[in-house]
Amino acid sequence: VQLQASGGGLVQAGGSLRLSCAASGSIFSINVMGWFRQTPGKEREFVAALTRNGASTFYANSVKGRFTISRDNAKNTVYLQMNSLKPEDTAQYYCAAHGGGGSLLTTSAYTYWGQGTLVTVSS
């Protein structure tokens, strides 16, 4: 499975961005897709995840109500719509494919990772 993340950029506080994650390869094995983010010197943290059929979504408390995760199975793409962005949302954002076991909130449960896309929110 290969994941390609895109859509990052520079935005002012209060603005919006939409990240995309295109999947290719043996995607039939992927049940859950997630987004994580990381800033220098800190551990990678969970942002959002959703199941293959999109029936269940999960969000970190810090982004709940502002971010929306969705997927287009026809395009093998997962999106992260980010609204009302704050300077503290500034980070490298990574998409990931869940390996089938473990908590959705932990990086260790995800087998495949994209290369990351940088989001910078100015105040």
Rosetta blueprint (number, residue, H / E / L):
1 V L
2 Q E
3 L E
4 Q E
5 A E
6 S E
7 G L
8 G L
9 G E
10 L E
11 V E
12 Q E
13 A L
14 G L
15 G L
16 S L
17 L E
18 R E
19 L E
20 S E
21 C E
22 A E
23 A E
24 S E
25 G L
26 S L
27 I H
28 F H
29 S H
30 I L
31 N L
32 V E
33 M E
34 G E
35 W E
36 F E
37 R E
38 Q E
39 T L
40 P L
41 G L
42 K L
43 E L
44 R L
45 E E
46 F E
47 V E
48 A E
49 A E
50 L E
51 T E
52 R L
53 N L
54 G L
55 A L
56 S L
57 T E
58 F E
59 Y E
60 A L
61 N L
62 S L
63 V L
64 K L
65 G L
66 R L
67 F E
68 T E
69 I E
70 S E
71 R E
72 D E
73 N L
74 A L
75 K L
76 N L
77 T E
78 V E
79 Y E
80 L E
81 Q E
82 M E
83 N L
84 S L
85 L L
86 K L
87 P H
88 E H
89 D H
90 T L
91 A E
92 Q E
93 Y E
94 Y E
95 C E
96 A E
97 A E
98 H E
99 G L
100 G L
101 G L
102 G L
103 S L
104 L L
105 L L
106 T L
107 T H
108 S H
109 A H
110 Y E
111 T E
112 Y E
113 W E
114 G L
115 Q L
116 G L
117 T E
118 L E
119 V E
120 T E
121 V E
122 S E
123 S L
